[in-house]
Amino acid sequence: MIGPTMTPEILARITAARAARDLSDLARQAVGTTAEDISTTERIQNARRLRQMVNEFVDLIVLAESLAGAEWAEITRALGRGDAATVEGEYADAVEEWSAFTETEADEAGAGTEDLDAWYARHREDHDPDLEKPVADLLNRH
């Protein structure tokens, strides 16, 4: 169990970190296939999968910011959109669902921060933030 500091917002941030890790791994694989002799269909499908993952990542960040109390007007501006009510409506079900997590459910879903931190440590480059536990530190900030 992670502990009493787990909140839906932190869980959304951990989930976004997982999505970023997966996106990074898939992007690295795409670089590796640059010279491979694969079909046009396969190359385009791979690129579309990356785009889908980026969209999912953005949605998780929006969700986390909303759960943290950000105003929908600010979120809407950051998305380059025009109508805050429309954007809020698009995310309303997800915000409600994530807000309803019990502490136990959130703890279980948020387990594994050590794996994310270890992944970050393996892949961190000199220009990246010099943090030892960038994901697990979420649990210590409140």
N, C-alpha and C positions, 0 to 999 in steps of 0.2 A: 504494500500500500504506500502511496506517495505521501499522503499526509493531508492535514486540514486546509492547506493553502490552495488546493486545486479548486479552480473556478471554471465556469464555462468559457470565459474569455481566455484563460491560460490554456485550457484544453484546445481551443481553436487555434491558438498560437503554436502549440506543440504539433497539432495536425498540419498546420501550414508549414512548419519546419520539415515534417516528413514529406510533404508534397514537394518542397524545394529540393530536398535530397534526391527524391525520385526523378524530378525534372533534370537535375544536374547529371545524374547517372545516365539518363536517356540521351541527353544532349551530348555527353561524352561519347556514347555509343554511336551517335549520328556522325560525329567527326571520324570515328574509326571506320565507318562504312563509305567514306568519301570516294575511295578508289575501287570499291567493290563493284562487281558486275551484277547489279540487281535490276529488277524491272522498274520501269517508270512508275507503275502502279505502287509497287512496294516502297519506293523512295518517297512518293507523295503521301502515301498512307502513314509512313513513319513521321513525316513532317507534320501531318495533321494531328497525329497523336501528341506530339510536342505542344502544338497549339492548344489542344484540349486540356492538357495538363497545366499550361500557363493560365488558362481561363479558370480552372479549378483552384489554382493557387490564389489568383486575384479574389475569387469568391470567398476563400477562407480568410484572407486578410481583411476583406470588408466585414465579414462576420465577426472576426475578433475585434475590430475597431468599434463596431456597433455594440458588441457585448461590453466593451470597455467604457461605453458612454459617449462615444463620438456623435456629434450632431449629423443628421442625414444631409443637411445642406453642405457640410464640409466633405463628407464622403462622396456626394454627388459631384461636387467641383473636382475632387481628386480623380474621379472616374471620367471626367470630361463630358459629363451628362448634363441635361438641362433641368429636369424636374425631380426634386427631392422626394416628392410623394410617390412617384412612379418607382424610383430606385428603392425606397423603403418598402413598398409593396412587393417588389421582386424578391426581397430578402426576408420578408415577414415570417414566412413559415419556418425557415432555417433558424432565425433568431429565436422564435418561440420553442422550437424543438431543442436547440442547444441550451436555452435557458432552463428547460425542464429537467436537465440531467440532475440526478441525485449526486451527492458527494461520492458515494460508493461507485456509481457508474462512471463518473468523471475520473476518479482515481484509477479504475481499471482501464479505461480508454486511454488515459495519459501515461500509462506505464511504458517504460522503455526509453526514457530520456537519456539514459547512460549510453545507449546504442547510438542515438543521434549525436551526442557529444563526441563519442569515439569516432564516428564517421567524419565529423567536422575536423577533429584533430588530425586525422589521416589525410584529409584533402586541403587543409588550410594552407594558404600561400602567404608570403610576407606582407602583401598589401591588404589581407583580410584582417578583420578585428582580432586582436590578440586576446582571446578569451579562452579559458580552460573548459568552462561548462556553460556555453551560451544558452542551451535549452534548459538544463536543470536549474540554472540560475533564475529562471522564471518563478520557480517555486519559493524562492527566498526573497523576492522583492517586496512582498507585502508585510 
